[in-house]
Amino acid sequence: MASPSVRTCCTEKLFKVVVIGDVAVGKSSVICRYVHNRFKETYKTSIGVDFALKTIEWDRNTVVRLQLWDIAGQERCKNLSRVYYKEAMGALVVFDIAKRSTFESALEWKQGLDGKVVLDSGSPIPAVLLANKCDTKEGDRVLPTTLDQFCKENNFIGWFETSAKDNINIDEAGAFLVENILQCDKDLSNEETHGDSFKSEMLQIVPVMLV
């Protein structure tokens, strides 16, 4: 009988992801769909910060654990202490596609994010814009044709029309964010390795120069 395949080596990665946006844009619904594949018609308004954990078998040798921070959308929360954003490696910025005011606020949330946390390289952390509630037809809808330029101008890595209710593009948006986070993590690791090598070479060279 053939022996079952065995994972010879497994790397586990833990990343903090903040989920931000105005009140009632569906942040908690997006997280619940992404983590538990469920949708509830009613949610209590988040106060402060809620947490969820998503585990992904990314490939044969890599397990990714996402610590999702659901940050309340009240106006006062736009200026929350940096501690809520500390060490975040990615972000989902959510707005209601049928409420233009929440789209305008998305830029404020992104600017606040960029002012509170950056990668070790000094670059903005990967952030994906979610045009949520795309299942609804009423309201002053934001046109998708405007979003490509908006993301380019404001350092979003991309955007998705999503619906937590109908499970549209939730997993796809999450996978896109994780892919970019992993690439940033790889780049940072390479920089650290290069830096260590450079320091080692300098330690060898300096004594020679002093002789």
JOJO-V418554 format. One record per residue. N is the residue number from 0. RES is the residue in one small letter. D_CENTER is the distance of its C-alpha to the mean C-alpha in whole Angstrom. Layout:
n:N res:RES d_center:D_CENTER
n:N res:RES d_center:D_CENTER
//
This chain:
n:0 res:m d_center:44
n:1 res:a d_center:41
n:2 res:s d_center:39
n:3 res:p d_center:35
n:4 res:s d_center:32
n:5 res:v d_center:31
n:6 res:r d_center:28
n:7 res:t d_center:29
n:8 res:c d_center:26
n:9 res:c d_center:23
n:10 res:t d_center:20
n:11 res:e d_center:18
n:12 res:k d_center:14
n:13 res:l d_center:12
n:14 res:f d_center:9
n:15 res:k d_center:8
n:16 res:v d_center:5
n:17 res:v d_center:6
n:18 res:v d_center:7
n:19 res:i d_center:10
n:20 res:g d_center:13
n:21 res:d d_center:16
n:22 res:v d_center:18
n:23 res:a d_center:19
n:24 res:v d_center:17
n:25 res:g d_center:16
n:26 res:k d_center:12
n:27 res:s d_center:14
n:28 res:s d_center:16
n:29 res:v d_center:13
n:30 res:i d_center:12
n:31 res:c d_center:15
n:32 res:r d_center:15
n:33 res:y d_center:13
n:34 res:v d_center:14
n:35 res:h d_center:18
n:36 res:n d_center:18
n:37 res:r d_center:20
n:38 res:f d_center:21
n:39 res:k d_center:23
n:40 res:e d_center:24
n:41 res:t d_center:24
n:42 res:y d_center:22
n:43 res:k d_center:23
n:44 res:t d_center:21
n:45 res:s d_center:19
n:46 res:i d_center:20
n:47 res:g d_center:18
n:48 res:v d_center:16
n:49 res:d d_center:15
n:50 res:f d_center:14
n:51 res:a d_center:13
n:52 res:l d_center:13
n:53 res:k d_center:12
n:54 res:t d_center:14
n:55 res:i d_center:14
n:56 res:e d_center:17
n:57 res:w d_center:16
n:58 res:d d_center:19
n:59 res:r d_center:23
n:60 res:n d_center:22
n:61 res:t d_center:18
n:62 res:v d_center:17
n:63 res:v d_center:13
n:64 res:r d_center:12
n:65 res:l d_center:9
n:66 res:q d_center:10
n:67 res:l d_center:8
n:68 res:w d_center:10
n:69 res:d d_center:11
n:70 res:i d_center:13
n:71 res:a d_center:16
n:72 res:g d_center:16
n:73 res:q d_center:20
n:74 res:e d_center:21
n:75 res:r d_center:21
n:76 res:c d_center:18
n:77 res:k d_center:17
n:78 res:n d_center:19
n:79 res:l d_center:18
n:80 res:s d_center:19
n:81 res:r d_center:16
n:82 res:v d_center:17
n:83 res:y d_center:14
n:84 res:y d_center:11
n:85 res:k d_center:13
n:86 res:e d_center:12
n:87 res:a d_center:8
n:88 res:m d_center:7
n:89 res:g d_center:3
n:90 res:a d_center:3
n:91 res:l d_center:5
n:92 res:v d_center:8
n:93 res:v d_center:11
n:94 res:f d_center:15
n:95 res:d d_center:18
n:96 res:i d_center:19
n:97 res:a d_center:23
n:98 res:k d_center:22
n:99 res:r d_center:22
n:100 res:s d_center:22
n:101 res:t d_center:19
n:102 res:f d_center:18
n:103 res:e d_center:19
n:104 res:s d_center:18
n:105 res:a d_center:14
n:106 res:l d_center:15
n:107 res:e d_center:16
n:108 res:w d_center:13
n:109 res:k d_center:12
n:110 res:q d_center:15
n:111 res:g d_center:15
n:112 res:l d_center:11
n:113 res:d d_center:13
n:114 res:g d_center:16
n:115 res:k d_center:14
n:116 res:v d_center:12
n:117 res:v d_center:12
n:118 res:l d_center:13
n:119 res:d d_center:16
n:120 res:s d_center:17
n:121 res:g d_center:17
n:122 res:s d_center:14
n:123 res:p d_center:11
n:124 res:i d_center:8
n:125 res:p d_center:6
n:126 res:a d_center:5
n:127 res:v d_center:6
n:128 res:l d_center:9
n:129 res:l d_center:11
n:130 res:a d_center:15
n:131 res:n d_center:15
n:132 res:k d_center:19
n:133 res:c d_center:20
n:134 res:d d_center:23
n:135 res:t d_center:24
n:136 res:k d_center:27
n:137 res:e d_center:28
n:138 res:g d_center:27
n:139 res:d d_center:27
n:140 res:r d_center:24
n:141 res:v d_center:22
n:142 res:l d_center:23
n:143 res:p d_center:21
n:144 res:t d_center:23
n:145 res:t d_center:22
n:146 res:l d_center:18
n:147 res:d d_center:18
n:148 res:q d_center:20
n:149 res:f d_center:18
n:150 res:c d_center:14
n:151 res:k d_center:17
n:152 res:e d_center:18
n:153 res:n d_center:15
n:154 res:n d_center:13
n:155 res:f d_center:10
n:156 res:i d_center:10
n:157 res:g d_center:11
n:158 res:w d_center:12
n:159 res:f d_center:13
n:160 res:e d_center:16
n:161 res:t d_center:15
n:162 res:s d_center:17
n:163 res:a d_center:17
n:164 res:k d_center:20
n:165 res:d d_center:21
n:166 res:n d_center:18
n:167 res:i d_center:18
n:168 res:n d_center:15
n:169 res:i d_center:12
n:170 res:d d_center:13
n:171 res:e d_center:13
n:172 res:a d_center:9
n:173 res:g d_center:8
n:174 res:a d_center:10
n:175 res:f d_center:9
n:176 res:l d_center:6
n:177 res:v d_center:7
n:178 res:e d_center:10
n:179 res:n d_center:9
n:180 res:i d_center:8
n:181 res:l d_center:11
n:182 res:q d_center:13
n:183 res:c d_center:12
n:184 res:d d_center:13
n:185 res:k d_center:16
n:186 res:d d_center:17
n:187 res:l d_center:17
n:188 res:s d_center:19
n:189 res:n d_center:21
n:190 res:e d_center:22
n:191 res:e d_center:23
n:192 res:t d_center:25
n:193 res:h d_center:27
n:194 res:g d_center:27
n:195 res:d d_center:29
n:196 res:s d_center:31
n:197 res:f d_center:32
n:198 res:k d_center:33
n:199 res:s d_center:35
n:200 res:e d_center:37
n:201 res:m d_center:37
n:202 res:l d_center:39
n:203 res:q d_center:41
n:204 res:i d_center:42
n:205 res:v d_center:43
n:206 res:p d_center:46
n:207 res:v d_center:47
n:208 res:m d_center:47
n:209 res:l d_center:49
n:210 res:v d_center:52
//
